[in-house]
Amino acid sequence: MEPLTSLKSGEHAVLGKLESGKVLAARLTSLGFTTGAVILMTQNYGHGPLVVTVRDTRIALGRGEAQAILVERGD
């Protein structure tokens, strides 16, 4: 597994696990980041916030938050 920040724009991945504290994990879970969820990297310029699509919802994440999300690349 690798952090969400390693995906390039247009790549898909499946959420493997969250490596964060309880507060961030609760926030991410409420946004739809649950184990097995398919994530589409919508925007990743290599700096600044990321934009991902999870469960048909676009979500902007800071890089620190995205580092806590471990994913497995999809095909």
C-alpha positions in Angstrom: 0.0 0.0 0.0 1.0 3.6 -0.6 -0.2 7.0 0.4 -2.9 8.7 -1.6 -0.5 11.5 -2.5 1.5 9.1 -4.8 -1.4 8.8 -7.3 -1.3 10.9 -10.5 -4.4 12.7 -11.8 -6.8 10.2 -13.5 -5.6 7.2 -11.6 -7.9 4.9 -9.6 -7.2 3.2 -6.3 -8.9 1.2 -3.6 -8.7 2.5 0.0 -6.8 0.0 2.1 -6.6 1.7 5.5 -6.4 5.0 7.4 -3.3 5.7 9.4 -4.5 8.7 11.4 -5.7 9.8 14.8 -9.4 9.3 15.8 -10.5 12.8 14.9 -9.2 12.7 11.4 -10.3 9.0 10.9 -13.8 10.0 12.0 -13.9 12.9 9.6 -12.6 10.9 6.6 -15.0 8.1 7.3 -17.9 10.5 7.4 -16.8 11.8 4.0 -17.0 8.2 2.5 -13.4 7.1 3.0 -14.0 3.5 4.1 -12.1 0.4 3.4 -12.7 -0.8 -0.1 -14.0 2.5 -1.4 -12.8 3.3 -5.0 -11.0 6.6 -5.2 -10.3 8.6 -8.4 -7.5 11.2 -8.2 -9.1 14.1 -9.9 -6.3 16.7 -9.3 -2.8 16.3 -8.1 -0.3 18.9 -9.2 2.4 17.7 -6.8 1.9 20.6 -4.4 -1.1 22.1 -2.6 -4.4 20.4 -2.0 -5.6 17.3 -3.8 -9.0 16.8 -5.3 -10.4 13.2 -5.2 -13.7 11.7 -6.1 -15.1 9.1 -3.6 -18.6 7.7 -3.9 -19.5 10.2 -6.6 -18.4 13.2 -4.4 -15.5 15.5 -5.1 -13.5 16.2 -2.0 -10.4 18.5 -1.5 -7.8 17.2 0.9 -4.7 18.7 2.3 -1.5 16.8 1.7 -1.1 15.9 5.4 -4.6 14.3 5.4 -3.9 12.5 2.1 -0.7 11.0 3.5 -2.8 9.2 6.2 -4.9 7.5 3.5 -3.2 4.3 2.3 -4.4 2.9 -1.0 -3.8 0.1 -3.5 -3.6 1.1 -7.1 -6.4 0.0 -9.4 -6.2 -0.9 -13.1 
